[in-house]
Every structure is written in C-alpha cells, then in structure tokens.
Amino acid sequence: MAIQQQLRAALAVLIIVFGFGCKEEKRPVVALSKESISQITYAKGFTINTYDNYTVIEVKSPWPGSEKTFTYALVPKEKLATITLPADAFDAIVATPVEKIVLTSTTHIAPVEALDELEAIVGFPNTDFISSPNARKLVNVGQIQDLGMNEKLNTEMTLVLNPELIVGFSISEDNKAYHVIKTAGIPVVYNGEWVEQTPLGKAEWIKFFAPFFQKEKLGDSIFASIEGNYKKATELAKNAKTQPTVLTGGLYKDVWYVAGGQSWMAQFLKDANADYLWRDNNETGSIGLSLEAVLEKGKAADFWFNPSAETTYEELGNINPHHKEFDAFVNKNVYSNAIEKGEKGGLIFYESAPQRPDIVLKDLVHILHPELLPDHQLQFIKPLQ
C-alpha cells in the first residue's frame, strides 16, 4: 500500500512537471438546451443554471473585492462519455456525484453534514479546527486526513489522496497550492459563503454544495425549512413590548471592534427586534473604535454580545477593569458565541451558525425577549459564567 501511494504521488509530480503527453480525441459536442434556473433568493455570490445534461455554477464573489466570476460545469459521471464541453469556457469541469472531496473551511462542514455526505470528505487543512462530533469521529479514525494549513496546503498529501474535488477557501486568487493541484488535473472550486452579509444568504450556500452530490432537492428542502423557521422567529420578535439596546464586540489590544451596521450580526439583531447602537453605520464588517468611544455610547446598553474570547465575568473584568463600568456587565447581561467549543477547542458558532441562522435568531430572541420563546434552549450564544 505504501509503495502504491508513493507511485501515485510520483506519477502526479510527473504530470505537473511535464504535462500530459498526448491529446484526447475530440468528441462531438452535444446540443444542450437550457432547462431551468435554480431559485437563489438571498445569496448574492453564486447562481446555478441547470441544463439537460449538465449544471453550471457561477461564483461571483469568492472573496471581498473579487473582480472575476468563476464558472464550473457539473456533469453526471454516466454522461461524461457522451458529451464534450469546451474546457476554456469553464474554470473546472466536475464529474458528479463526487465521492472524494477536500474541504478547506469549517463552514463547509455543516452543509456537507446536513446533506449526509461527511463520508465523502477525505482531507482538511488543520483538522483540529473541526468541531462537528460526527466529523471528528472520521478524523480520529483517519478517514479525514490533516493537510496542513489552508494557505500552505500540503500538495503532496492532497495528490496522494486523489480527491475528485477541492472546495477552496481563499482571500485572493494567488494560492500556489491550488495552482499546483489544478495543474495535476484535480478541480478546485471556490466557495464564497463567508462573503455573504445576511444570515439567510450564508445559509443558502447549501444549494451550492448539493449539486456536487446530485442532491439538489434535498438541499432545497433543507434551506426551505431553515428559511421558514427564520421568518417565523422574525415575525415573533415583532411582538416584543420592548426593544433592548445592544453593544457588541470587545477589545483587541487597544482597539474595540464592534459589528458594522450592515454586517451579519447587525442583521440578526435587527431581526431579533433589538436596538443595536451602531445600526446606522454602513460597514459590512467590523468597526475599530477606542474604549472611550464605546464607553460613551454603550455604557448603558441593556445587553452586550460577543466580548472577544473571555467566557466568564472574572476573566472579562481582569483583562480590563473598564469592562466593569458597562451596565450589561454589572447586570450580568453579557452573552458570548465563544462558550461552546469542539473537542479540540474550535468554536462551534463559526462552524455551524452560518448553516443554522434560524437557531441563532431564536437564541437572540430568547435572550432579548424571554417571554416570546420561554422554552428555547440556547445553542450558539450563551451567558458568561
């Protein structure tokens, strides 16, 4: 087995260095008629067009500021021998259903698990970041191999695993590891879920993953359930008799980062019927402020969410005594998304919350308006100890 793997790795290196020595005979192109366009309602970063014999996924925003649209063709394996697509028209052509896949971000784990395809994952960069109990079992038995760090993906190990697909996470197109892998003939497909600014926009990326496993109907069904639950929670929050004021974020060195008024977190707070103190800001990310500025505006806030990595009032008070001046601290109304951790310390919120915004919203409604959801058990956002 070891010799076999070494031979496969050596062959992959030869392919990279010398390229393919012969050209495949061209097959006749089959006329393909457009069949349907999938309904992508909230996500801004991708579209799906379904044709008679193949599917095209376009990813518009794999990272902030991306000026290129990446186009991928998905062809059922049983039809590969009968159709030919112009390779230069696509950034990758992927045979489906995919049975061996490498993921590169923890946010990819939850939608793949929801589609019941964890067994297809063969590699991941720094597996300690994975929190899903079911995925961790596969890591522990060696089913999911550790491939180093994302920006420095271990290309030799990846080539030995010989996956049918890499779902890439990147902050730019300049990723040398991905270039080497693509040169070896392994498709790399960028995922831009993390760029989305709305809760349902992020969750809708399950529809991006579903076609690679030929599970479009399941993906649509899962998202429809999440969307319905989220809308019900939003409508319920409108019945609240009060609109509590909210402060977010915490100090990193000498800068306090609060969520921007157009950010993912700000949208959650709006839908939970909270009065977010920085709601009028136009930033989609975070805003860096001085401690003095935050104290001036947020001292009297009713609630304080996500104060950096501290998970107890003692830790929060010790790291900076000024934290004790906030009313939310005094009244024990500080809540954190960093309390629930996986087996190796990974934050469950950042892995699973993008896929389950309905649960995040219910957490917030229960915290801010406990009379509306008295029986809800907090899952992602919990009180400091």
N, C-alpha and C positions, 0 to 999 in steps of 0.2 A: 504493500500500500504506500509506504514512504517513497519507494522508487517510482511508483506510478505518479505520485504527486510531483516529485522532482522533475520527471519527464514532461508533465503537463506544464509546469512552470517554465521549463527551458523552452518548450515549444512556443509558449506565449511571448517570451522575450524575443525569440527569433522573428515572430510575426511583427512585433513592434519595430525591431531594427530594420528588417528587410522588406516588410510589407508582403502582400500576397503576390506570388509569382505568376499566377495565371488569372485570367478574367473569366467570370462566369458567363455562359452563353445567355444572351438576352432572350427573355420570354416575351411573348406578345402582351401588350398592355390591354387589360380588360376594361371595357367601358363601364364606368361606375356611376350610378345615378344617386343623387342626394336623397336620403331617406327622411331624416329628422334632425332637429337641433335640440339638444337636451336643455331643460329649463334650469338655468343658473340664475337664481333670483338675487342673492345677496353678495356673493363673492365677486370681486372686481378683477381678480388676477388670472382667470382662466375661462376658456369656453370649450365646449365639446360639440362636434358635428358627427353625426352617425350616418354612414353610407351603407349601401347594400352589402359590401364585402369588407369594410374596414371602418375604423373610427379615427378621427383626428382630434387631438387635444392641443390647444394653443395656450401657452403660459405667457402672459403679458408682463407680469411683474414678479420675477423670481427673487428680486432684491430691490431695496429702495433706489430709485433713480435709474433703473434698468431702461435702456432705450431700445432693446431688442425683444422681439416676440419669438419664442421658441416653439416650434411646431413638431408634433410627434404623431406618427401613424401607428395604430394598433391593429394588427392583422391576426385573425384566428389561425392557429397552427395548421389546422386542416386545409386552410385555403392558401397557404404560403406557396405551394407548388403550382397554383393555377393563376396567380396574379403577379404583376410586376408594377412596382411603384417607382417613380423617379427618385433616386436616393438624394439628389441635390435639392429636392423640394422639401425635405424633412431633416430635422436635426437628429432624429433617431427613428428607426423602424423597429417595433417591438412585437414579438410573437406572443399571443395570448392563448390560454391563461398562463400567467407567469407562475412558475413553481419554485424558483430560487431567486430571492431578492435580497439586496443590501439596502438598508435604510441608514440615514445619516443624521437624523434629528429625533429627539424623544417625542416630539409632537407627531411624528409619523407612526409611532407605536399604537396609539389609541384607535385611529381609524382602521388600521390593518387588523387589530384585535377585534373591533366591532364587526368587521367583515368575516371573522373566523378564519383568518389566514396567517396567524402567528407562525405556524409550522413552516411557512414559506420563507421566513427570514433566516438567512444563513450567516450574516455578518452585520456588525455595527461598530462605529468608532467609539471607543471607551464605554464598554458595556456597564461600568459602574453607574453611569447616569440613568440607566433603565430602572424604573420603579415598578412597573406592572408585575404583580406576583406571577402571573402565568408566563410572561416573557422571561422573568428571572429564572424560572424552572428550566427553560430552554437554554439560558446562558450557563446555568450550573451543570448541565449535562453535556455541554459542548456543542449543542445544536446551533447556537448563535455565537459565532467567533468574534473575539475582540480584534478590531482592525486599526488600533492606534487612535490618532486624533483626526478630526474631520478635515482640517486644512492640510494635514500631512498623512492622509490615508495610506496605510500600508499596501502599496500596489501589488507587491509580490504575493502577499497572502490573499488579496482580493482576486487576483488572477488564478491562483490555485483553487479557490472556492468555485470559480467559473459561474458566477451568477448570471441569470438571464436579464437582470435589470439592476441598475443603481438608481435609487431616488436621491438626488443630490440636494444638499442644503449649502448655500454659499452666499457671501456678501458681495461677490463680483464674479465675472466670467473667468478671472485669472486664477484658476485652480489647476496646478500642474498634475496632481494625482488624477483628476478627472480626465485630463487630456490624454494621459498615458493609457487609462482604462478604455477610453473611446477608441484610441488607436488600435487597441487589441481586439476591437470588434464587439465590446460589451456596451450596450446602450446606457447612456446616462441621461436621466430625465430630471429637470429641475422642478422643485416644489416651492411655491411661494406663499403658502398658508400664513407664514409668520408676518407677512407684509400687510395682510388684511387688517382693517381698523375697526370692524364691527364684530360682535360676538357671533351672530349667525353667518357672517361672511367667512369667518375662520372655520366654523363647523361644517360649512357646505363643501369644504375640500374633501370630504369623504367621497363625494361624487367624482373627484379626480382619481382617487385610488381604485374605485370599484371596477372601471373598465379593464384594468390590467389583470383582474381576476375573473373577468366576464360575470361580474355580479352587480350590474347596473341597477337592476330592480331592487336588490337588497339595499344598496347604497341610498337610493331614492327613498325607500321606506324608512330607513334609519333616520335620515335627515328630516323627513316629514314629521316623524314623532318628536324629534328634538325641537323643531320649529313650532309645532303645536303646543308643546309644554312651555316653551319660552314665551309665546304670545299670551297664554293663559296667565302666567306669572306676571307679565307686564300689565295686563288688564286688572289683575287682582291688586297690584300695587297702587293703582289709581284710586282705590277705595280708602287709602290711608287717610287718617284725620290730621296727621302731622307730616311735615317734610323736614326731617332732621338735617342739620348741617354736617358736612363731611370734610375731613382733612385726609390726604393720602401721603404715602412715601415716608422717607426718612433721610438721615444724614449719611453721606459717604464722604469721609474726610471732612472738609469744611463746607460742602455743598449739600443742600437738601433738595432731593429730586421728587417733585410731585407729578402726578399724571396730568398730561395735557388735556385741554378741554375737548379735543376731538379724538381722544385716544380710546382704546378698547375698554379700559377701566372706567373712563368717564361715561361711556355709553351704558355700561352695566348700571352705574349709579343713577343715571337719568331714568332708565327703565325701571329701576327699583324705587323711583319716586323720592330720591334724596336731593338735597340742596348742596350740590358739590361746589365748593368755594372757588374753584378755578374753571367753572363750566364755560365761561365766556372767552377763555383762551383758545386760540386756533391751532395750537400744536397737536400733532397726532402722536408724538412720543412723550418724553418727559420734559419737565421744565426745571432747570437748575436755579435755585434760589438760596439766599442767605438764611441762616437760622433766624435772624432778627425779622426778616420779611415774613417768614412763615409764622413766627410767634405773633406778629402784629395782626395778621389776617386770620390765623387758625387757632389762636389760644382758646377761644370759646366754642370751638366746634364740638358738636354733640358726640361724634364718632371719629375715630382715627383708624384707617385701614393700612395694612402692609408696611409697618415701620422697619424696613430693612430685614436683617436676619434674626433679630432678637425675638425670642419666643416667651419670655417671662417679664413681668414688670420689674423685677430686680435687675435683670440684665439691661433692660431699656433705661432704667434710672441710673445705673452705674456707668454706662457707656457715655452718657452726657447728662449731667444733673438738670440741664434746662428742659429736658423731656418732662420732668415732674411739674412744670409750670402749665402744661396743657390740661384743660378741663377734662378731656377724654381720658387722660392718664389718671387724674385724681378720682374720676367717677368710674374707673375700671371699664371703659368702653373702647378699648383698643383691641383690634382683631387682625389676625395675620394669615397670609396664604403660605407661610413657611413652616407651619407646625407639622403638617402631615408629610412624612418623608418615607422614601422607599428603603429597602433592605440595605442599600449601600449609601444612603444619605441623599439621594436625588429628590428634588421637590416634586411631589405628586401633582401639585397645581399646574406647573409649567408643562408637564407631560400630558395630563388628561383634561384639564379645564378647557382648552380650546375646542375639544371634541364634545364637551358637555356644558355648553353655556347655560342651558336650562337649569342645571343643578347649581351653578354659580349664582345665577339670578335668584333662585329660591333661597340660597344661603343668605344673600343680602337682604331679601325681603323679610326673612325670619328675624334677622338681626335688627333691622331698622324699624320694622312694623310687626313685632312678635304676635300681635293679636290676629294677623291675617293668615299666618302659617304656623299655628302653635305646635303642631305635631311634627314639623320638619326636623330631621336630624342633620346638623351641619356636616358637610363632607370636605369642602375645599378651604373655606375661610372659618377660622375658629378663634375663640378668645385667648388672649395671652393668659398665662398661668400666674 
